[in-house]
Amino acid sequence: MAQGASPAAPSPRLFHARRSRSFRALWMLEELAVPYQIDYLDLGKGEQKAPGFLAINPSGKVPTLLDGDVVISESGAICAYLADRYPAARLAPHLDSPARGAYLKWLFYAAGCMEPALTDHALKRATPPAQSAWGEYDAMVVIVAGAVGRDRYLLGDWFTAADVMVGSIVRFGLAMKLLPPRDEFAGYVERLAQRPAFQQALASDMASRTAQ
Ligand SMILES: N[C@@H](CCC(=O)N[C@@H](CS)C(=O)NCC(=O)O)C(=O)O
């Protein structure tokens, strides 16, 4: 539900680059079905390191989200923030829900364990387990395959922001051959790809090629 840029609009504004980790935030916004604006950054041209953008996010990375006076970066934090900000979409268990623990665990595990383990694997290095906060790649594969192969989504039939994070990383891992082609991963990604919001986010991401 992307809208044309309008400085006066109160809708969230996403700084986005196509085919990047920013897809997670785009997908999340589509799941919420709320109006939002996109500012496209061309990473190849270094627009993420321009002083104007560094003033917003000193890391010079996408995704970065502006929502009123709130500036938030880190894809996991953005997904968690948006899920709580728009509770009507039911993309996060309520604070007192027993499902909240598993939900938070997967949000943090995605960014804090899956991503660095995949990087270890891509770089063909093995961080010694005693020094690795994220554990070993092989263990991560087994843990994630078990979780995504059990049910439709991580929390059973309930799709949440945690699926946006974990699902995006599994999809990337399969596409880049950084994850083994296990049925659990392929089935999960297939189920996620059936979601209209996912398809809309993909279309917006591809459209951004011409919008840059
Ligand atoms: N931990 C960050 C990583 C974000 C990230 O690495 N973004 C990349 C695109 S995939 C980026 O902006 N790279 C540009 C750069 O570092 O210059 C998150 O999850 O949001």
The ligand as an ORCA input file, in Angstrom:
! r2SCAN-3c Opt
* xyz 0 1
  N      21.504     -5.591     10.868
  C      20.914     -4.766      9.844
  C      21.625     -5.009      8.537
  C      21.159     -4.079      7.471
  C      22.047     -4.185      6.251
  O      23.100     -4.824      6.271
  N      21.648     -3.520      5.181
  C      22.468     -3.504      3.995
  C      21.627     -3.922      2.789
  S      21.285     -5.633      2.840
  C      22.950     -2.085      3.747
  O      22.246     -1.144      3.992
  N      24.168     -1.975      3.232
  C      24.703     -0.725      2.807
  C      26.041     -0.436      3.411
  O      26.400     -1.048      4.412
  O      26.696      0.430      2.866
  C      19.424     -5.060      9.716
  O      19.018     -6.205      9.960
  O      18.653     -4.150      9.394
*
